[in-house]
Amino acid sequence: MEKEPEYGTPPAPEPAKWSRRQLLAGTGALGVVGLVALFGKSGVVDAARAVFGSPVQTGKIYVYQYDYYFVPNYMTWRVGDTITIALRNQSHTHWHEWVVGRHLHLQNTIFGVVNGDAFKEDFFNGVHVTLSHPYKVDNFVPHKAIVTYEGPKSAFAIASGGDFSPTLQPGGAIDITFTVPDKPGIWHYGCFVQNNMHWRAGMQGIVNILPA
């Protein structure tokens, strides 16, 4: 019988580290924060981020997959920082993947032009990545990343086709460690499982990468 490892049940996300400037700005923005807490409107959240910024995340970052959304759905990284994405599928019934890129492929259908099932630009192309602590990994596509595997490769269910993407079974987990490459700007992440249905249902997020 397969035994679930200790890391299979993720702890609560670690608190984000704020700079002194961000802390002062955030303290002066309690009114806006209150609105976000009360209403949770995406427009208010986006406006607050635009004005007051978002804390740079480094070290170990837990990314949770639910049906059909990510927590968090917005991250800020800095070029040169080393981070570990602790990917955890919290769904009891659905497989989920994590793909990072930008510029969606578009498809012409009888219903018009719709988003495709992949990005034109794969964030992890040429990036050195270390994968560890695989648990219930359905498949992993390395694409053009330079990958080091900790443990037996069979546990990662290595596959081909598509962008860099780990796909986890319900309750699955994997850790992805890398140094943020010199690719500043806005990137997107999402899940394209079930012929893009998860993405269209809202399973997507944004990474804002700041220069070093």
Buried (B, 14 or more C-beta within 10 A) or exposed (E): EEEEEEBBEBEEBEEBEBEEEBEEBBEEBEEBBEBBEEEEEEEBBEBBBEEBBBBBBBEEBBBBBBBBBBEBBBBBBBBEBEBBBBBBBBBEEBBBBBBBBBEBEEEEEEEEEEBBBBBEEBBBBEBEBBBBBBBBBBBBBBBEBEBEBEEEEEBBBBEEEBBBBBBBBBBBBBBBBBEBBEBBEEBBBBBBBBEBEBBBEEBBBBBBBBEE
